[in-house]
Amino acid sequence: MTPSHWILTADGTDQHINGLQLLVQNKAPRIEVIAHSLAQINRFTGHAARPYSVAEHSILVADILDAQGHNCHVQRLGLMHDAHECMTGDAASPVKWVLNLAWIMFENPLAKLVRQHYHLQTAHTAYRHLVKHADLTALATERRDLMPFKAARNLLWDVIDRPGREVPALEAVSLNTPVREAMTWKHHRDTFLQRYELLTAQCQQMPGATA
């Protein structure tokens, strides 16, 4: 029998992250716990110019989708696309590639658990390609503004630098302004939670909504 492992979440819950108990309980963290955790998990393995959290990244992805004119279902999926990282932590993509199948087998069930619990599976099937492109646009913007990347010195990032498929950074957004730098993790926690509640309410009001 596969042993069961768990973490203690911000609300005092023993959250199972693999093994039999995860399948038996089939319970995802509360949205407040997700927002709290993502606001304190930094991207880029902590190598950005300032603390840059998964929550701030997720809000940026939702903003990009909103600016592109996509509906609340797409924006909500974008906001929640990394929500499972409240259980897995955020691993840089190169780390995931090194771990390969081991990471996929660990991450995928937890991502699916969150999608099912928060009624995101249908949107994921229909719109994940839109969210992926917004995610890469956010990544390009984050690298430009927050990372010490120099094309003449550093290796290219295949996901955004592949010849003929380059992903440009946003021109209308800057992530290294004094206002951004002054924001605390609590600001991003609260903004993430408010955006989730707004988008969920909008989706519930749409014709044919069931969630």
C-alpha positions as CSV (number, residue, x, y, z in Angstrom):
1,M,0.0,0.0,0.0
2,T,1.3,3.5,-0.9
3,P,1.9,5.5,2.3
4,S,0.0,8.7,2.8
5,H,1.8,12.0,3.3
6,W,0.3,15.3,4.3
7,I,1.1,18.9,5.0
8,L,-0.3,21.3,7.7
9,T,-2.1,24.2,5.9
10,A,-2.6,27.7,7.1
11,D,-6.0,27.0,8.6
12,G,-4.8,24.0,10.7
13,T,-5.9,21.3,8.3
14,D,-3.9,18.1,7.7
15,Q,-4.0,18.2,3.9
16,H,-3.1,14.9,2.3
17,I,-1.0,15.3,-0.8
18,N,-0.6,11.7,-2.0
19,G,-1.5,8.1,-1.2
20,L,-4.7,6.4,-0.3
21,Q,-6.0,9.1,2.0
22,L,-5.9,11.7,-0.8
23,L,-8.1,9.5,-2.9
24,V,-10.4,8.6,0.0
25,Q,-10.9,12.2,1.3
26,N,-10.8,13.9,-2.1
27,K,-10.7,17.3,-0.4
28,A,-9.0,20.4,-1.8
29,P,-7.8,23.4,0.4
30,R,-10.3,26.2,1.0
31,I,-9.9,29.2,-1.3
32,E,-8.7,31.3,1.6
33,V,-5.9,28.8,2.3
34,I,-4.9,28.8,-1.4
35,A,-4.7,32.6,-1.5
36,H,-2.7,32.7,1.8
37,S,-0.2,30.1,0.6
38,L,0.3,31.4,-3.0
39,A,0.9,34.9,-1.7
40,Q,3.9,33.6,0.3
41,I,5.4,31.3,-2.3
42,N,8.0,33.0,-4.5
43,R,8.6,32.2,-8.1
44,F,12.0,31.8,-9.8
45,T,13.3,29.9,-6.8
46,G,13.7,33.3,-5.1
47,H,16.1,34.7,-7.7
48,A,13.9,37.6,-8.8
49,A,14.8,41.2,-8.0
50,R,12.1,41.3,-5.3
51,P,9.8,38.8,-3.7
52,Y,7.4,37.8,-6.5
53,S,4.8,35.4,-5.5
54,V,2.7,32.8,-7.3
55,A,-0.4,34.9,-6.2
56,E,0.9,38.0,-7.9
57,H,1.7,36.0,-11.0
58,S,-1.7,34.4,-11.0
59,I,-3.4,37.8,-10.8
60,L,-1.3,39.0,-13.7
61,V,-2.4,36.0,-15.8
62,A,-6.0,36.8,-15.0
63,D,-5.4,40.5,-15.9
64,I,-3.9,39.5,-19.3
65,L,-6.9,37.3,-20.1
66,D,-9.2,40.1,-19.1
67,A,-7.4,42.6,-21.3
68,Q,-7.7,40.1,-24.2
69,G,-11.5,40.1,-23.8
70,H,-11.9,36.6,-22.5
71,N,-14.9,35.8,-20.3
72,C,-15.0,35.1,-16.6
73,H,-14.6,31.4,-17.0
74,V,-11.3,31.9,-18.8
75,Q,-10.1,34.5,-16.3
76,R,-11.1,32.3,-13.4
77,L,-9.1,29.4,-14.8
78,G,-6.2,31.7,-15.3
79,L,-6.3,32.9,-11.7
80,M,-6.5,29.4,-10.4
81,H,-4.0,27.7,-12.9
82,D,-1.3,27.3,-10.2
83,A,-3.7,26.9,-7.2
84,H,-2.4,23.4,-6.6
85,E,1.0,24.8,-5.7
86,C,-0.4,25.6,-2.3
87,M,0.2,21.8,-1.8
88,T,3.2,21.1,-4.1
89,G,5.1,24.3,-3.7
90,D,6.4,26.1,-6.8
91,A,9.2,24.3,-8.7
92,A,11.0,26.1,-11.5
93,S,10.2,24.6,-14.9
94,P,13.9,23.3,-15.3
95,V,13.5,21.5,-11.9
96,K,10.3,19.9,-13.2
97,W,12.0,18.8,-16.3
98,V,14.8,17.2,-14.3
99,L,12.3,15.3,-12.1
100,N,10.3,14.4,-15.2
101,L,7.8,11.6,-14.6
102,A,8.2,11.8,-10.8
103,W,7.0,15.4,-10.8
104,I,4.2,14.7,-13.2
105,M,2.9,11.8,-11.1
106,F,3.0,14.0,-8.0
107,E,1.6,17.2,-9.4
108,N,-1.1,16.1,-11.8
109,P,-3.4,14.4,-9.3
110,L,-3.3,17.5,-7.1
111,A,-4.0,19.9,-10.0
112,K,-6.9,17.7,-11.0
113,L,-8.2,17.7,-7.4
114,V,-8.3,21.5,-7.4
115,R,-9.9,21.7,-10.8
116,Q,-12.7,19.3,-9.8
117,H,-13.3,20.9,-6.4
118,Y,-13.6,24.4,-7.9
119,H,-15.5,23.4,-11.0
120,L,-12.7,24.2,-13.4
121,Q,-12.4,21.0,-15.3
122,T,-14.7,22.0,-18.2
123,A,-13.0,25.4,-18.5
124,H,-9.6,23.7,-18.4
125,T,-10.5,21.4,-21.3
126,A,-11.9,24.2,-23.4
127,Y,-9.5,27.1,-22.6
128,R,-6.2,25.8,-21.2
129,H,-4.4,26.8,-24.4
130,L,-5.5,30.4,-23.8
131,V,-4.3,30.3,-20.2
132,K,-1.0,28.8,-21.3
133,H,-0.3,31.6,-23.7
134,A,-1.2,34.2,-21.0
135,D,1.1,32.3,-18.6
136,L,4.0,32.6,-21.1
137,T,3.2,36.3,-21.7
138,A,3.4,36.8,-17.9
139,L,6.7,34.9,-17.8
140,A,8.2,37.0,-20.5
141,T,7.2,40.2,-18.7
142,E,8.5,38.8,-15.4
143,R,11.9,38.0,-16.9
144,R,12.2,41.5,-18.5
145,D,11.3,43.3,-15.3
146,L,12.5,41.1,-12.4
147,M,15.3,38.8,-13.6
148,P,18.9,39.6,-14.4
149,F,18.6,38.0,-17.9
150,K,20.8,39.3,-20.7
151,A,20.4,37.7,-24.2
152,A,24.1,38.2,-24.9
153,R,25.1,36.4,-21.7
154,N,22.5,33.9,-20.7
155,L,21.0,30.8,-22.3
156,L,17.7,31.4,-24.1
157,W,14.5,30.2,-22.5
158,D,13.0,27.8,-25.1
159,V,9.4,28.3,-24.0
160,I,9.5,32.0,-24.9
161,D,12.5,32.4,-27.1
162,R,12.1,29.7,-29.7
163,P,12.7,31.2,-33.1
164,G,9.4,31.9,-34.9
165,R,7.5,31.4,-31.7
166,E,8.8,34.1,-29.5
167,V,6.5,35.4,-26.8
168,P,6.8,39.2,-26.2
169,A,6.6,40.9,-22.8
170,L,3.7,43.2,-22.1
171,E,4.4,46.8,-23.1
172,A,1.7,48.3,-20.9
173,V,2.7,46.6,-17.6
174,S,5.8,47.1,-15.4
175,L,6.4,44.9,-12.5
176,N,9.3,46.9,-11.0
177,T,7.6,50.1,-10.1
178,P,7.8,51.6,-6.6
179,V,4.1,50.9,-6.1
180,R,4.6,47.2,-6.9
181,E,7.7,46.9,-4.7
182,A,5.8,48.4,-1.8
183,M,3.0,45.9,-1.9
184,T,3.1,43.2,0.8
185,W,2.2,39.5,0.6
186,K,-1.1,40.4,2.3
187,H,-2.1,42.7,-0.5
188,H,-1.7,39.9,-3.1
189,R,-3.5,37.4,-0.8
190,D,-6.5,39.8,-0.5
191,T,-6.4,40.7,-4.2
192,F,-6.3,37.1,-5.3
193,L,-9.3,36.2,-3.0
194,Q,-11.3,39.3,-4.1
195,R,-10.7,38.4,-7.8
196,Y,-11.7,34.8,-7.2
197,E,-15.0,35.9,-5.5
198,L,-15.8,38.4,-8.2
199,L,-15.1,36.0,-11.1
200,T,-17.1,33.2,-9.4
201,A,-20.1,35.5,-8.9
202,Q,-19.9,36.6,-12.6
203,C,-19.7,33.0,-13.8
204,Q,-22.7,32.0,-11.7
205,Q,-24.7,34.8,-13.2
206,M,-24.0,33.7,-16.8
207,P,-26.8,31.9,-18.7
208,G,-26.6,28.1,-18.2
209,A,-24.3,28.4,-15.2
210,T,-24.3,25.3,-12.9
211,A,-21.4,26.0,-10.6
